[in-house]
Amino acid sequence: MRIPFVHLATVEMSVNDDDGAPGAAITLALCGSWEHSPPCPLAAHHTQPTRDGKTVDLRVVFATEPEHQDEVRRRIDGLRGGAATDPDGVTSHWALRGSKPGVLSQSERARAGNWC
């Protein structure tokens, strides 16, 4: 049975880069593609970016089986120095500055409960 978790990551990127790009890369890392039937095969997830200049904090809420939790976190952290190209051909770059497990808020717990 899937249960919800949170992973926090901080990336540095140019102020002109799309702060949604790391979330798109996380989706590809966890799902392999955007084209699959729900739920996501490894972990249903949502990434919320919060920007402060060149620093972007990513809050990744995900639901997976407990034995897959470390694999999900490893895949998120695997995007250390990344890039993603949007449908218009614009590429955004970032560098991972740190990451750690987080604590679910009440609203995140409720939202992720729908994925379990």
N, C-alpha and C positions, 0 to 999 in steps of 0.2 A: 504494500500500500504506500502510495506517495504521501510525503509530508512536506510542509513548506520550510524553506530556509532563506537566508539573506546573505549575499556576498557583497562587500564594499570594495571598490577599486577607485584609485585616483590616477588619472592620466593627464599628461601635459600635451597640449596641442595649440596650434596657431589660433588666434582669435577669429581668423577667417575660415577655419575648418568647421565642418558640420559636427556639432556635439552629439548628434544621433548616430554618427558613423561607427563608433565603438559598439553600440548596442546592436547595430546591424551585423557587425562581425561576430558578436557573441551569438546571435541567432544562427549564423552559419556554422559556428564552432559546435553548437549544441544540437542542431537539427540537420546539418549537412546541406540544407536548401530551404528556401522560403516556401516551396511547393510541396506540402504534405498535408495529410488529413490530421486534424486535431485529435488528441493532444500531441504536443511535441514528443518525439520518440524517446529521448533521454530525460528531458526535464521541461515541463511547461514553465514559462518564464516571462518576466517583464523587466526591462531596464529603464530606469529613470535617471537621466543626466541632469546635473546641476552645475552650471558654469560660473566661475569667478575668474575673469581674465583668461589666462592660458591654462588654468587648472580646471579640470572637469571631474567632478565626483560622480561615480556611477553606483547606483543602488540597484542590484540585481536580485529580484525576488524570484525564487524558483521552487518548484515542487518536484521531487523525485523520490525514488525508493532510498531508504537510508544507506544501503550499500553502494549507491551511486553518487552520494553527496561529494566525496573527495574527487571523483572523476569530473563532475560538473565544475567544481572550483578549479581544478587543474586546467580544464579547457578555457575557462575565463582568464586565468592568469597566463595562459599560453599566448595571449594577445599582447605581449610585452611591447613590442615595437611594431605597430600595425598600420595598415592603410585599408581604406575601403573606397570604392568608386560608386557614386550614385548613378541612377538611370540616365542622368544628363551628361555623364562622363566626367564629373568633377570628383577628384580624389582628395580625401582628407587623410592626414597622417597623425599619429599619436605615439606617445611613449608611456608605458606603465610606470608609475612612480611608487605604487604600493597597493596592497590589498589585504583584506582580512575578513573573517566571518563577521556578520552583523546580527542584530536582534530584530525580529519582526515587530512592527507596530501592530496595533489592534486592527487598523484598516487593511494592512497588508495580509494579516492572518485571515481576515474575512475573505478578501479577494482570492488569495491562494487556496482557501478552503474549497472554492468552486473547481479547482483544478485537480483536487485529490479524489 
